[in-house]
Amino acid sequence: MMDIFDKISDAVVNAGKAVGDKGKGVYDLAKTKLDIKAQEDLLQKKYAELGEKYYEEKKNAKKPIDPELFEEIGAAIAKLNELNESILDATGAIVCPECGTKISAETKFCPECGAKQELPEEEEEVSEETAEETTEE
Ligand SMILES: [Zn+2]
């Protein structure tokens, strides 16, 4: 019985060693895959940045490179604004006194113009009714 257990544990240790040795010297596929993913993400982000700049520059041009794409982006932006506004309406929005942009009531600085917002000070007047006189029996 002991022999078998010894052999098994030896085999396990040896297998572990082999894997360990293999992982060291051998090309690290998993890491390379992660690096590839990171580069792809970066590229995607940069493409988006470039696209946004291009869109801003060309949206009013008479003949953009791909009118349909411009239309779709324009529609998506409009929809996005609409959705954002619906959140503002639902959560309580204020209008920036500087630029007139509708912004969240909890925003301290206007995201459009940076103006500091006068927040209505919520002085919660805690009526200190010490109702702890439990002299009722
Ligand atoms: Zn503003």
Residues whose N, C-alpha, C, O or C-beta is under 5 A from the ligand:
A	BS01	ZN	C96 E98 C99 G100 T101 C110 E112 C113 G114 A115
